[in-house]
Amino acid sequence: MTGKKVYVTSVKMTGGSVKTFEQEAQPVWVAGNVVKIAGTSLTRQ
C-alpha cells in the first residue's frame, strides 16, 4: 500500500468563517501568517 502526503491548511476569514485547503507541496507559511486566496490555492502575503 502506498500513500500520498497531503497538507491541510485551515484559514480563518475576516468574517469569522473557516475555509480548508489541501495541497501536496509543503506550505511556506506558518500559523499566524496572512495569506491570499487565489481561486483554489493560497499564496503568502
PDB file of N, CA, C and O in Angstrom:
ATOM      1  N   MET A   1       0.847  -1.182   0.000  1.00  0.00           N
ATOM      2  CA  MET A   1       0.000   0.000   0.000  1.00  0.00           C
ATOM      3  C   MET A   1       0.888   1.239   0.000  1.00  0.00           C
ATOM      4  O   MET A   1       1.833   1.331   0.784  1.00  0.00           O
ATOM      5  N   THR A   2       0.589   2.177  -0.866  1.00  0.00           N
ATOM      6  CA  THR A   2       1.336   3.431  -0.910  1.00  0.00           C
ATOM      7  C   THR A   2       0.397   4.560  -0.541  1.00  0.00           C
ATOM      8  O   THR A   2      -0.806   4.495  -0.793  1.00  0.00           O
ATOM      9  N   GLY A   3       0.948   5.574   0.046  1.00  0.00           N
ATOM     10  CA  GLY A   3       0.133   6.707   0.464  1.00  0.00           C
ATOM     11  C   GLY A   3       0.627   7.986  -0.172  1.00  0.00           C
ATOM     12  O   GLY A   3       1.730   8.043  -0.716  1.00  0.00           O
ATOM     13  N   LYS A   4      -0.182   8.984  -0.097  1.00  0.00           N
ATOM     14  CA  LYS A   4       0.159  10.295  -0.628  1.00  0.00           C
ATOM     15  C   LYS A   4       0.033  11.286   0.518  1.00  0.00           C
ATOM     16  O   LYS A   4      -0.990  11.319   1.203  1.00  0.00           O
ATOM     17  N   LYS A   5       1.065  12.093   0.730  1.00  0.00           N
ATOM     18  CA  LYS A   5       1.044  13.082   1.796  1.00  0.00           C
ATOM     19  C   LYS A   5       0.294  14.320   1.306  1.00  0.00           C
ATOM     20  O   LYS A   5       0.563  14.842   0.225  1.00  0.00           O
ATOM     21  N   VAL A   6      -0.642  14.770   2.117  1.00  0.00           N
ATOM     22  CA  VAL A   6      -1.423  15.956   1.789  1.00  0.00           C
ATOM     23  C   VAL A   6      -1.372  16.906   2.981  1.00  0.00           C
ATOM     24  O   VAL A   6      -1.599  16.497   4.120  1.00  0.00           O
ATOM     25  N   TYR A   7      -1.077  18.152   2.717  1.00  0.00           N
ATOM     26  CA  TYR A   7      -1.060  19.175   3.761  1.00  0.00           C
ATOM     27  C   TYR A   7      -2.409  19.885   3.757  1.00  0.00           C
ATOM     28  O   TYR A   7      -2.910  20.274   2.702  1.00  0.00           O
ATOM     29  N   VAL A   8      -2.989  20.050   4.934  1.00  0.00           N
ATOM     30  CA  VAL A   8      -4.286  20.692   5.070  1.00  0.00           C
ATOM     31  C   VAL A   8      -4.091  22.001   5.828  1.00  0.00           C
ATOM     32  O   VAL A   8      -3.526  22.016   6.921  1.00  0.00           O
ATOM     33  N   THR A   9      -4.562  23.093   5.242  1.00  0.00           N
ATOM     34  CA  THR A   9      -4.461  24.408   5.857  1.00  0.00           C
ATOM     35  C   THR A   9      -5.859  24.948   6.084  1.00  0.00           C
ATOM     36  O   THR A   9      -6.670  24.989   5.158  1.00  0.00           O
ATOM     37  N   SER A  10      -6.147  25.362   7.303  1.00  0.00           N
ATOM     38  CA  SER A  10      -7.419  25.994   7.626  1.00  0.00           C
ATOM     39  C   SER A  10      -7.181  27.490   7.741  1.00  0.00           C
ATOM     40  O   SER A  10      -6.268  27.931   8.440  1.00  0.00           O
ATOM     41  N   VAL A  11      -8.007  28.270   7.053  1.00  0.00           N
ATOM     42  CA  VAL A  11      -7.862  29.719   7.021  1.00  0.00           C
ATOM     43  C   VAL A  11      -9.088  30.356   7.653  1.00  0.00           C
ATOM     44  O   VAL A  11     -10.220  30.083   7.252  1.00  0.00           O
ATOM     45  N   LYS A  12      -8.853  31.207   8.643  1.00  0.00           N
ATOM     46  CA  LYS A  12      -9.956  31.940   9.265  1.00  0.00           C
ATOM     47  C   LYS A  12     -10.148  33.237   8.485  1.00  0.00           C
ATOM     48  O   LYS A  12      -9.243  34.067   8.396  1.00  0.00           O
ATOM     49  N   MET A  13     -11.337  33.390   7.925  1.00  0.00           N
ATOM     50  CA  MET A  13     -11.649  34.556   7.108  1.00  0.00           C
ATOM     51  C   MET A  13     -11.986  35.743   8.021  1.00  0.00           C
ATOM     52  O   MET A  13     -12.262  35.567   9.208  1.00  0.00           O
ATOM     53  N   THR A  14     -11.958  36.950   7.449  1.00  0.00           N
ATOM     54  CA  THR A  14     -12.233  38.145   8.245  1.00  0.00           C
ATOM     55  C   THR A  14     -13.643  38.131   8.824  1.00  0.00           C
ATOM     56  O   THR A  14     -13.875  38.736   9.871  1.00  0.00           O
ATOM     57  N   GLY A  15     -14.583  37.466   8.181  1.00  0.00           N
ATOM     58  CA  GLY A  15     -15.956  37.382   8.678  1.00  0.00           C
ATOM     59  C   GLY A  15     -16.145  36.333   9.760  1.00  0.00           C
ATOM     60  O   GLY A  15     -17.229  36.214  10.330  1.00  0.00           O
ATOM     61  N   GLY A  16     -15.071  35.552  10.052  1.00  0.00           N
ATOM     62  CA  GLY A  16     -15.148  34.550  11.100  1.00  0.00           C
ATOM     63  C   GLY A  16     -15.320  33.123  10.593  1.00  0.00           C
ATOM     64  O   GLY A  16     -15.137  32.176  11.358  1.00  0.00           O
ATOM     65  N   SER A  17     -15.669  32.952   9.323  1.00  0.00           N
ATOM     66  CA  SER A  17     -15.816  31.599   8.775  1.00  0.00           C
ATOM     67  C   SER A  17     -14.429  30.980   8.556  1.00  0.00           C
ATOM     68  O   SER A  17     -13.422  31.687   8.513  1.00  0.00           O
ATOM     69  N   VAL A  18     -14.396  29.660   8.421  1.00  0.00           N
ATOM     70  CA  VAL A  18     -13.137  28.943   8.220  1.00  0.00           C
ATOM     71  C   VAL A  18     -13.219  28.169   6.914  1.00  0.00           C
ATOM     72  O   VAL A  18     -14.193  27.457   6.670  1.00  0.00           O
ATOM     73  N   LYS A  19     -12.184  28.311   6.063  1.00  0.00           N
ATOM     74  CA  LYS A  19     -12.084  27.554   4.817  1.00  0.00           C
ATOM     75  C   LYS A  19     -10.865  26.644   4.910  1.00  0.00           C
ATOM     76  O   LYS A  19      -9.848  27.013   5.496  1.00  0.00           O
ATOM     77  N   THR A  20     -10.977  25.458   4.329  1.00  0.00           N
ATOM     78  CA  THR A  20      -9.908  24.470   4.378  1.00  0.00           C
ATOM     79  C   THR A  20      -9.363  24.234   2.975  1.00  0.00           C
ATOM     80  O   THR A  20     -10.120  24.105   2.012  1.00  0.00           O
ATOM     81  N   PHE A  21      -8.030  24.179   2.875  1.00  0.00           N
ATOM     82  CA  PHE A  21      -7.358  23.963   1.597  1.00  0.00           C
ATOM     83  C   PHE A  21      -6.413  22.781   1.739  1.00  0.00           C
ATOM     84  O   PHE A  21      -5.749  22.634   2.765  1.00  0.00           O
ATOM     85  N   GLU A  22      -6.347  21.935   0.708  1.00  0.00           N
ATOM     86  CA  GLU A  22      -5.431  20.795   0.677  1.00  0.00           C
ATOM     87  C   GLU A  22      -4.438  20.996  -0.453  1.00  0.00           C
ATOM     88  O   GLU A  22      -4.790  21.478  -1.530  1.00  0.00           O
ATOM     89  N   GLN A  23      -3.181  20.617  -0.194  1.00  0.00           N
ATOM     90  CA  GLN A  23      -2.156  20.697  -1.235  1.00  0.00           C
ATOM     91  C   GLN A  23      -1.110  19.630  -0.999  1.00  0.00           C
ATOM     92  O   GLN A  23      -0.920  19.175   0.128  1.00  0.00           O
ATOM     93  N   GLU A  24      -0.425  19.229  -2.072  1.00  0.00           N
ATOM     94  CA  GLU A  24       0.594  18.190  -1.977  1.00  0.00           C
ATOM     95  C   GLU A  24       1.941  18.753  -1.557  1.00  0.00           C
ATOM     96  O   GLU A  24       2.723  18.055  -0.911  1.00  0.00           O
ATOM     97  N   ALA A  25       2.232  20.006  -1.911  1.00  0.00           N
ATOM     98  CA  ALA A  25       3.511  20.622  -1.552  1.00  0.00           C
ATOM     99  C   ALA A  25       3.433  21.177  -0.132  1.00  0.00           C
ATOM    100  O   ALA A  25       2.378  21.630   0.313  1.00  0.00           O
ATOM    101  N   GLN A  26       4.566  21.134   0.572  1.00  0.00           N
ATOM    102  CA  GLN A  26       4.598  21.665   1.929  1.00  0.00           C
ATOM    103  C   GLN A  26       4.405  23.181   1.885  1.00  0.00           C
ATOM    104  O   GLN A  26       5.073  23.858   1.103  1.00  0.00           O
ATOM    105  N   PRO A  27       3.514  23.723   2.701  1.00  0.00           N
ATOM    106  CA  PRO A  27       3.258  25.167   2.692  1.00  0.00           C
ATOM    107  C   PRO A  27       4.478  25.963   3.146  1.00  0.00           C
ATOM    108  O   PRO A  27       5.288  25.483   3.939  1.00  0.00           O
ATOM    109  N   VAL A  28       4.596  27.175   2.636  1.00  0.00           N
ATOM    110  CA  VAL A  28       5.691  28.066   3.031  1.00  0.00           C
ATOM    111  C   VAL A  28       5.268  28.997   4.156  1.00  0.00           C
ATOM    112  O   VAL A  28       6.082  29.782   4.642  1.00  0.00           O
ATOM    113  N   TRP A  29       4.027  28.927   4.575  1.00  0.00           N
ATOM    114  CA  TRP A  29       3.547  29.774   5.659  1.00  0.00           C
ATOM    115  C   TRP A  29       3.449  28.975   6.948  1.00  0.00           C
ATOM    116  O   TRP A  29       3.465  27.744   6.953  1.00  0.00           O
ATOM    117  N   VAL A  30       3.349  29.725   8.043  1.00  0.00           N
ATOM    118  CA  VAL A  30       3.179  29.131   9.365  1.00  0.00           C
ATOM    119  C   VAL A  30       1.949  29.758  10.007  1.00  0.00           C
ATOM    120  O   VAL A  30       1.410  30.743   9.501  1.00  0.00           O
ATOM    121  N   ALA A  31       1.514  29.192  11.104  1.00  0.00           N
ATOM    122  CA  ALA A  31       0.346  29.713  11.809  1.00  0.00           C
ATOM    123  C   ALA A  31       0.539  31.193  12.119  1.00  0.00           C
ATOM    124  O   ALA A  31       1.585  31.598  12.626  1.00  0.00           O
ATOM    125  N   GLY A  32      -0.465  31.985  11.813  1.00  0.00           N
ATOM    126  CA  GLY A  32      -0.415  33.424  12.056  1.00  0.00           C
ATOM    127  C   GLY A  32      -0.095  34.253  10.833  1.00  0.00           C
ATOM    128  O   GLY A  32      -0.339  35.459  10.831  1.00  0.00           O
ATOM    129  N   ASN A  33       0.454  33.633   9.773  1.00  0.00           N
ATOM    130  CA  ASN A  33       0.742  34.370   8.542  1.00  0.00           C
ATOM    131  C   ASN A  33      -0.554  34.779   7.850  1.00  0.00           C
ATOM    132  O   ASN A  33      -1.563  34.077   7.923  1.00  0.00           O
ATOM    133  N   VAL A  34      -0.508  35.919   7.181  1.00  0.00           N
ATOM    134  CA  VAL A  34      -1.625  36.354   6.356  1.00  0.00           C
ATOM    135  C   VAL A  34      -1.433  35.747   4.979  1.00  0.00           C
ATOM    136  O   VAL A  34      -0.351  35.846   4.402  1.00  0.00           O
ATOM    137  N   VAL A  35      -2.477  35.119   4.447  1.00  0.00           N
ATOM    138  CA  VAL A  35      -2.401  34.512   3.125  1.00  0.00           C
ATOM    139  C   VAL A  35      -3.486  35.089   2.233  1.00  0.00           C
ATOM    140  O   VAL A  35      -4.475  35.648   2.709  1.00  0.00           O
ATOM    141  N   LYS A  36      -3.282  34.943   0.930  1.00  0.00           N
ATOM    142  CA  LYS A  36      -4.247  35.419  -0.059  1.00  0.00           C
ATOM    143  C   LYS A  36      -4.815  34.208  -0.782  1.00  0.00           C
ATOM    144  O   LYS A  36      -4.074  33.312  -1.187  1.00  0.00           O
ATOM    145  N   ILE A  37      -6.125  34.187  -0.941  1.00  0.00           N
ATOM    146  CA  ILE A  37      -6.777  33.099  -1.660  1.00  0.00           C
ATOM    147  C   ILE A  37      -6.820  33.465  -3.136  1.00  0.00           C
ATOM    148  O   ILE A  37      -7.351  34.509  -3.515  1.00  0.00           O
ATOM    149  N   ALA A  38      -6.252  32.588  -3.964  1.00  0.00           N
ATOM    150  CA  ALA A  38      -6.237  32.789  -5.407  1.00  0.00           C
ATOM    151  C   ALA A  38      -6.941  31.589  -6.042  1.00  0.00           C
ATOM    152  O   ALA A  38      -6.298  30.598  -6.388  1.00  0.00           O
ATOM    153  N   GLY A  39      -8.244  31.681  -6.189  1.00  0.00           N
ATOM    154  CA  GLY A  39      -9.019  30.564  -6.728  1.00  0.00           C
ATOM    155  C   GLY A  39      -9.115  29.456  -5.708  1.00  0.00           C
ATOM    156  O   GLY A  39      -9.782  29.595  -4.683  1.00  0.00           O
ATOM    157  N   THR A  40      -8.433  28.334  -5.998  1.00  0.00           N
ATOM    158  CA  THR A  40      -8.465  27.202  -5.075  1.00  0.00           C
ATOM    159  C   THR A  40      -7.116  27.006  -4.379  1.00  0.00           C
ATOM    160  O   THR A  40      -6.884  25.971  -3.754  1.00  0.00           O
ATOM    161  N   SER A  41      -6.233  27.995  -4.486  1.00  0.00           N
ATOM    162  CA  SER A  41      -4.929  27.872  -3.846  1.00  0.00           C
ATOM    163  C   SER A  41      -4.646  29.090  -2.973  1.00  0.00           C
ATOM    164  O   SER A  41      -5.368  30.086  -3.017  1.00  0.00           O
ATOM    165  N   LEU A  42      -3.583  28.992  -2.182  1.00  0.00           N
ATOM    166  CA  LEU A  42      -3.192  30.057  -1.271  1.00  0.00           C
ATOM    167  C   LEU A  42      -1.815  30.576  -1.641  1.00  0.00           C
ATOM    168  O   LEU A  42      -0.972  29.825  -2.133  1.00  0.00           O
ATOM    169  N   THR A  43      -1.587  31.860  -1.403  1.00  0.00           N
ATOM    170  CA  THR A  43      -0.264  32.449  -1.542  1.00  0.00           C
ATOM    171  C   THR A  43      -0.009  33.297  -0.304  1.00  0.00           C
ATOM    172  O   THR A  43      -0.932  33.865   0.279  1.00  0.00           O
ATOM    173  N   ARG A  44       1.249  33.371   0.082  1.00  0.00           N
ATOM    174  CA  ARG A  44       1.618  34.159   1.263  1.00  0.00           C
ATOM    175  C   ARG A  44       1.707  35.630   0.893  1.00  0.00           C
ATOM    176  O   ARG A  44       2.226  35.982  -0.166  1.00  0.00           O
ATOM    177  N   GLN A  45       1.202  36.481   1.765  1.00  0.00           N
ATOM    178  CA  GLN A  45       1.281  37.926   1.501  1.00  0.00           C
ATOM    179  C   GLN A  45       2.459  38.520   2.185  1.00  0.00           C
ATOM    180  O   GLN A  45       2.692  39.724   2.081  1.00  0.00           O
TER     181      GLN A  45
END
